[in-house]
Amino acid sequence: MTTVVVVQPLLALIAGLMILVFPRFLNYVIAAFLILFGLAGLFPNLIGG
């Protein structure tokens, strides 16, 4: 469970940096972020082991 807590802020940081660097890809970055955030919430043991 603690791995999920670490993964989600890391994903948010990466998504934020990508939006700053590539503003045209905003829709793709948000979509990928939401999908990964949702998967991390649904399957916490998959990431944490």
N, CA, C and O atoms as a CHARMM CRD file, in Angstrom:
* protein
*
  196
    1    1 MET  N      0.81700  -1.19100   0.00000 PROA 1      0.00000
    2    1 MET  CA     0.00000   0.00000   0.00000 PROA 1      0.00000
    3    1 MET  C      0.86500   1.26100   0.00000 PROA 1      0.00000
    4    1 MET  O      0.50300   2.25400  -0.63200 PROA 1      0.00000
    5    2 THR  N      1.99400   1.23700   0.69500 PROA 2      0.00000
    6    2 THR  CA     2.83500   2.42400   0.72000 PROA 2      0.00000
    7    2 THR  C      3.43800   2.71600  -0.65000 PROA 2      0.00000
    8    2 THR  O      3.75000   3.86900  -0.95100 PROA 2      0.00000
    9    3 THR  N      3.60600   1.69800  -1.47800 PROA 3      0.00000
   10    3 THR  CA     4.14000   1.93400  -2.81800 PROA 3      0.00000
   11    3 THR  C      3.15900   2.75300  -3.64500 PROA 3      0.00000
   12    3 THR  O      3.58100   3.60900  -4.42400 PROA 3      0.00000
   13    4 VAL  N      1.87800   2.51400  -3.49700 PROA 4      0.00000
   14    4 VAL  CA     0.86500   3.27300  -4.23200 PROA 4      0.00000
   15    4 VAL  C      0.90800   4.73500  -3.82200 PROA 4      0.00000
   16    4 VAL  O      0.74600   5.62300  -4.65900 PROA 4      0.00000
   17    5 VAL  N      1.12400   4.98700  -2.54900 PROA 5      0.00000
   18    5 VAL  CA     1.19700   6.35800  -2.06100 PROA 5      0.00000
   19    5 VAL  C      2.39600   7.07100  -2.68400 PROA 5      0.00000
   20    5 VAL  O      2.33000   8.27400  -2.93900 PROA 5      0.00000
   21    6 VAL  N      3.47900   6.35500  -2.92900 PROA 6      0.00000
   22    6 VAL  CA     4.67200   6.93600  -3.53900 PROA 6      0.00000
   23    6 VAL  C      4.49300   7.07800  -5.04900 PROA 6      0.00000
   24    6 VAL  O      4.99800   8.03500  -5.63500 PROA 6      0.00000
   25    7 VAL  N      3.79300   6.16000  -5.68100 PROA 7      0.00000
   26    7 VAL  CA     3.63400   6.17500  -7.13300 PROA 7      0.00000
   27    7 VAL  C      2.74700   7.33100  -7.58500 PROA 7      0.00000
   28    7 VAL  O      3.05600   7.98300  -8.58300 PROA 7      0.00000
   29    8 GLN  N      1.67700   7.59300  -6.89100 PROA 8      0.00000
   30    8 GLN  CA     0.72600   8.60800  -7.32900 PROA 8      0.00000
   31    8 GLN  C      1.31400  10.01900  -7.34500 PROA 8      0.00000
   32    8 GLN  O      1.11100  10.72700  -8.33200 PROA 8      0.00000
   33    9 PRO  N      2.03300  10.47100  -6.30900 PROA 9      0.00000
   34    9 PRO  CA     2.65300  11.79700  -6.41400 PROA 9      0.00000
   35    9 PRO  C      3.73100  11.84900  -7.49000 PROA 9      0.00000
   36    9 PRO  O      3.92300  12.88600  -8.12400 PROA 9      0.00000
   37   10 LEU  N      4.42800  10.74900  -7.69900 PROA 10     0.00000
   38   10 LEU  CA     5.44200  10.69400  -8.74900 PROA 10     0.00000
   39   10 LEU  C      4.79600  10.83100 -10.12200 PROA 10     0.00000
   40   10 LEU  O      5.31100  11.54600 -10.98100 PROA 10     0.00000
   41   11 LEU  N      3.67600  10.15400 -10.33200 PROA 11     0.00000
   42   11 LEU  CA     2.94900  10.29400 -11.59200 PROA 11     0.00000
   43   11 LEU  C      2.44700  11.72100 -11.78300 PROA 11     0.00000
   44   11 LEU  O      2.47700  12.24400 -12.89700 PROA 11     0.00000
   45   12 ALA  N      1.99200  12.34700 -10.72000 PROA 12     0.00000
   46   12 ALA  CA     1.51800  13.72600 -10.81500 PROA 12     0.00000
   47   12 ALA  C      2.65600  14.67200 -11.17800 PROA 12     0.00000
   48   12 ALA  O      2.47200  15.59100 -11.97600 PROA 12     0.00000
   49   13 LEU  N      3.82000  14.45200 -10.60200 PROA 13     0.00000
   50   13 LEU  CA     4.97600  15.28900 -10.90400 PROA 13     0.00000
   51   13 LEU  C      5.41100  15.12400 -12.35600 PROA 13     0.00000
   52   13 LEU  O      5.69200  16.11200 -13.03500 PROA 13     0.00000
   53   14 ILE  N      5.46800  13.89700 -12.83200 PROA 14     0.00000
   54   14 ILE  CA     5.84900  13.64100 -14.22600 PROA 14     0.00000
   55   14 ILE  C      4.82200  14.24700 -15.17500 PROA 14     0.00000
   56   14 ILE  O      5.19100  14.85800 -16.17700 PROA 14     0.00000
   57   15 ALA  N      3.54500  14.08400 -14.87100 PROA 15     0.00000
   58   15 ALA  CA     2.50300  14.64400 -15.73400 PROA 15     0.00000
   59   15 ALA  C      2.59000  16.16700 -15.76600 PROA 15     0.00000
   60   15 ALA  O      2.44200  16.77300 -16.82700 PROA 15     0.00000
   61   16 GLY  N      2.82500  16.78300 -14.62500 PROA 16     0.00000
   62   16 GLY  CA     2.95600  18.23300 -14.57500 PROA 16     0.00000
   63   16 GLY  C      4.14200  18.73600 -15.37600 PROA 16     0.00000
   64   16 GLY  O      4.03800  19.74400 -16.07500 PROA 16     0.00000
   65   17 LEU  N      5.26500  18.04300 -15.27900 PROA 17     0.00000
   66   17 LEU  CA     6.44900  18.43400 -16.05100 PROA 17     0.00000
   67   17 LEU  C      6.21900  18.26000 -17.55000 PROA 17     0.00000
   68   17 LEU  O      6.65300  19.08900 -18.35000 PROA 17     0.00000
   69   18 MET  N      5.54100  17.18800 -17.92500 PROA 18     0.00000
   70   18 MET  CA     5.27000  16.97100 -19.34600 PROA 18     0.00000
   71   18 MET  C      4.34300  18.05200 -19.89400 PROA 18     0.00000
   72   18 MET  O      4.50400  18.48600 -21.03500 PROA 18     0.00000
   73   19 ILE  N      3.37800  18.48700 -19.09400 PROA 19     0.00000
   74   19 ILE  CA     2.47700  19.55600 -19.53400 PROA 19     0.00000
   75   19 ILE  C      3.25300  20.86100 -19.71300 PROA 19     0.00000
   76   19 ILE  O      2.99600  21.61500 -20.65100 PROA 19     0.00000
   77   20 LEU  N      4.20200  21.12700 -18.81500 PROA 20     0.00000
   78   20 LEU  CA     5.00600  22.33900 -18.95000 PROA 20     0.00000
   79   20 LEU  C      5.90600  22.29200 -20.18500 PROA 20     0.00000
   80   20 LEU  O      6.06500  23.29700 -20.87800 PROA 20     0.00000
   81   21 VAL  N      6.49100  21.13400 -20.45900 PROA 21     0.00000
   82   21 VAL  CA     7.42900  21.00700 -21.57800 PROA 21     0.00000
   83   21 VAL  C      6.68600  20.87600 -22.90600 PROA 21     0.00000
   84   21 VAL  O      7.07700  21.48300 -23.90300 PROA 21     0.00000
   85   22 PHE  N      5.62700  20.09300 -22.91800 PROA 22     0.00000
   86   22 PHE  CA     4.87300  19.83200 -24.14500 PROA 22     0.00000
   87   22 PHE  C      3.40900  20.22400 -23.96300 PROA 22     0.00000
   88   22 PHE  O      2.57100  19.34000 -23.78500 PROA 22     0.00000
   89   23 PRO  N      3.07100  21.49900 -24.00000 PROA 23     0.00000
   90   23 PRO  CA     1.67700  21.89700 -23.72200 PROA 23     0.00000
   91   23 PRO  C      0.68100  21.38600 -24.76200 PROA 23     0.00000
   92   23 PRO  O     -0.51000  21.29300 -24.46900 PROA 23     0.00000
   93   24 ARG  N      1.13400  21.05800 -25.95200 PROA 24     0.00000
   94   24 ARG  CA     0.20200  20.54300 -26.96900 PROA 24     0.00000
   95   24 ARG  C     -0.29500  19.14000 -26.64200 PROA 24     0.00000
   96   24 ARG  O     -1.33000  18.71400 -27.15500 PROA 24     0.00000
   97   25 PHE  N      0.42600  18.42600 -25.80300 PROA 25     0.00000
   98   25 PHE  CA     0.05600  17.05700 -25.45500 PROA 25     0.00000
   99   25 PHE  C     -0.75900  16.99400 -24.16800 PROA 25     0.00000
  100   25 PHE  O     -0.81000  15.95100 -23.51500 PROA 25     0.00000
  101   26 LEU  N     -1.38800  18.09400 -23.80400 PROA 26     0.00000
  102   26 LEU  CA    -2.12700  18.17500 -22.55200 PROA 26     0.00000
  103   26 LEU  C     -3.18800  17.07700 -22.43300 PROA 26     0.00000
  104   26 LEU  O     -3.29500  16.43400 -21.38900 PROA 26     0.00000
  105   27 ASN  N     -3.96100  16.86000 -23.47900 PROA 27     0.00000
  106   27 ASN  CA    -5.02200  15.84400 -23.42500 PROA 27     0.00000
  107   27 ASN  C     -4.45200  14.45000 -23.20400 PROA 27     0.00000
  108   27 ASN  O     -5.00100  13.67300 -22.42200 PROA 27     0.00000
  109   28 TYR  N     -3.36000  14.12700 -23.88300 PROA 28     0.00000
  110   28 TYR  CA    -2.75400  12.80300 -23.74800 PROA 28     0.00000
  111   28 TYR  C     -2.14200  12.60800 -22.36500 PROA 28     0.00000
  112   28 TYR  O     -2.25100  11.53100 -21.77800 PROA 28     0.00000
  113   29 VAL  N     -1.50600  13.63900 -21.85300 PROA 29     0.00000
  114   29 VAL  CA    -0.88300  13.53800 -20.53400 PROA 29     0.00000
  115   29 VAL  C     -1.94800  13.35200 -19.46100 PROA 29     0.00000
  116   29 VAL  O     -1.79100  12.51900 -18.56900 PROA 29     0.00000
  117   30 ILE  N     -3.02100  14.11600 -19.54300 PROA 30     0.00000
  118   30 ILE  CA    -4.09300  13.98600 -18.55200 PROA 30     0.00000
  119   30 ILE  C     -4.76300  12.61600 -18.65000 PROA 30     0.00000
  120   30 ILE  O     -5.05700  11.98900 -17.63200 PROA 30     0.00000
  121   31 ALA  N     -5.00200  12.15700 -19.87400 PROA 31     0.00000
  122   31 ALA  CA    -5.61800  10.83800 -20.04800 PROA 31     0.00000
  123   31 ALA  C     -4.73100   9.73600 -19.47700 PROA 31     0.00000
  124   31 ALA  O     -5.21500   8.85900 -18.76200 PROA 31     0.00000
  125   32 ALA  N     -3.45300   9.77600 -19.78500 PROA 32     0.00000
  126   32 ALA  CA    -2.52800   8.75500 -19.27100 PROA 32     0.00000
  127   32 ALA  C     -2.45200   8.82500 -17.74600 PROA 32     0.00000
  128   32 ALA  O     -2.44500   7.79700 -17.06900 PROA 32     0.00000
  129   33 PHE  N     -2.39500  10.04300 -17.21400 PROA 33     0.00000
  130   33 PHE  CA    -2.33800  10.21100 -15.76700 PROA 33     0.00000
  131   33 PHE  C     -3.57300   9.63300 -15.09400 PROA 33     0.00000
  132   33 PHE  O     -3.46100   8.92200 -14.09600 PROA 33     0.00000
  133   34 LEU  N     -4.73800   9.93000 -15.62900 PROA 34     0.00000
  134   34 LEU  CA    -5.97000   9.42400 -15.02400 PROA 34     0.00000
  135   34 LEU  C     -6.06200   7.90900 -15.10800 PROA 34     0.00000
  136   34 LEU  O     -6.51600   7.26200 -14.16400 PROA 34     0.00000
  137   35 ILE  N     -5.63900   7.34200 -16.22200 PROA 35     0.00000
  138   35 ILE  CA    -5.65700   5.88100 -16.36700 PROA 35     0.00000
  139   35 ILE  C     -4.70600   5.23700 -15.36300 PROA 35     0.00000
  140   35 ILE  O     -5.07700   4.28300 -14.67800 PROA 35     0.00000
  141   36 LEU  N     -3.48000   5.75400 -15.27400 PROA 36     0.00000
  142   36 LEU  CA    -2.51200   5.17100 -14.33800 PROA 36     0.00000
  143   36 LEU  C     -2.92600   5.39000 -12.88700 PROA 36     0.00000
  144   36 LEU  O     -2.73800   4.50800 -12.04900 PROA 36     0.00000
  145   37 PHE  N     -3.48300   6.54800 -12.58700 PROA 37     0.00000
  146   37 PHE  CA    -3.96600   6.83900 -11.23300 PROA 37     0.00000
  147   37 PHE  C     -5.10400   5.88700 -10.87100 PROA 37     0.00000
  148   37 PHE  O     -5.15700   5.37900  -9.75100 PROA 37     0.00000
  149   38 GLY  N     -6.00500   5.64800 -11.80800 PROA 38     0.00000
  150   38 GLY  CA    -7.11500   4.72800 -11.56700 PROA 38     0.00000
  151   38 GLY  C     -6.65200   3.29700 -11.38100 PROA 38     0.00000
  152   38 GLY  O     -7.14600   2.59200 -10.50100 PROA 38     0.00000
  153   39 LEU  N     -5.70500   2.85900 -12.20600 PROA 39     0.00000
  154   39 LEU  CA    -5.17300   1.50400 -12.06500 PROA 39     0.00000
  155   39 LEU  C     -4.44300   1.33000 -10.73800 PROA 39     0.00000
  156   39 LEU  O     -4.55600   0.28600 -10.09600 PROA 39     0.00000
  157   40 ALA  N     -3.69800   2.34600 -10.32700 PROA 40     0.00000
  158   40 ALA  CA    -3.00300   2.27200  -9.04400 PROA 40     0.00000
  159   40 ALA  C     -4.00000   2.19600  -7.89000 PROA 40     0.00000
  160   40 ALA  O     -3.72700   1.55400  -6.87600 PROA 40     0.00000
  161   41 GLY  N     -5.14800   2.84500  -8.03900 PROA 41     0.00000
  162   41 GLY  CA    -6.16700   2.78000  -7.00100 PROA 41     0.00000
  163   41 GLY  C     -6.92400   1.46900  -6.98200 PROA 41     0.00000
  164   41 GLY  O     -7.29600   0.97300  -5.91800 PROA 41     0.00000
  165   42 LEU  N     -7.15500   0.90100  -8.17200 PROA 42     0.00000
  166   42 LEU  CA    -7.90300  -0.35400  -8.24100 PROA 42     0.00000
  167   42 LEU  C     -7.05300  -1.56700  -7.88600 PROA 42     0.00000
  168   42 LEU  O     -7.54200  -2.52000  -7.28000 PROA 42     0.00000
  169   43 PHE  N     -5.79900  -1.52700  -8.26100 PROA 43     0.00000
  170   43 PHE  CA    -4.93000  -2.68700  -8.06700 PROA 43     0.00000
  171   43 PHE  C     -3.68100  -2.30400  -7.27500 PROA 43     0.00000
  172   43 PHE  O     -2.57700  -2.35400  -7.81600 PROA 43     0.00000
  173   44 PRO  N     -3.83100  -1.92300  -6.00900 PROA 44     0.00000
  174   44 PRO  CA    -2.65300  -1.48900  -5.23800 PROA 44     0.00000
  175   44 PRO  C     -1.64100  -2.60600  -5.01600 PROA 44     0.00000
  176   44 PRO  O     -0.44200  -2.33900  -4.93200 PROA 44     0.00000
  177   45 ASN  N     -2.09500  -3.84200  -4.92100 PROA 45     0.00000
  178   45 ASN  CA    -1.17200  -4.95000  -4.69700 PROA 45     0.00000
  179   45 ASN  C     -0.38300  -5.30900  -5.95300 PROA 45     0.00000
  180   45 ASN  O      0.67600  -5.93000  -5.86200 PROA 45     0.00000
  181   46 LEU  N     -0.88100  -4.92800  -7.10900 PROA 46     0.00000
  182   46 LEU  CA    -0.17800  -5.20700  -8.35000 PROA 46     0.00000
  183   46 LEU  C      1.13500  -4.43000  -8.39800 PROA 46     0.00000
  184   46 LEU  O      2.14800  -4.96100  -8.85400 PROA 46     0.00000
  185   47 ILE  N      1.13000  -3.19900  -7.94300 PROA 47     0.00000
  186   47 ILE  CA     2.33600  -2.37400  -7.94400 PROA 47     0.00000
  187   47 ILE  C      3.19100  -2.67300  -6.71900 PROA 47     0.00000
  188   47 ILE  O      4.41700  -2.72700  -6.81200 PROA 47     0.00000
  189   48 GLY  N      2.55600  -2.86400  -5.59200 PROA 48     0.00000
  190   48 GLY  CA     3.28500  -3.05900  -4.34300 PROA 48     0.00000
  191   48 GLY  C      3.81900  -4.45800  -4.12400 PROA 48     0.00000
  192   48 GLY  O      4.65900  -4.66000  -3.24700 PROA 48     0.00000
  193   49 GLY  N      3.36400  -5.41700  -4.88400 PROA 49     0.00000
  194   49 GLY  CA     3.88200  -6.77600  -4.71900 PROA 49     0.00000
  195   49 GLY  C      3.01400  -7.60200  -3.91700 PROA 49     0.00000
  196   49 GLY  O      3.31400  -8.77400  -3.68800 PROA 49     0.00000
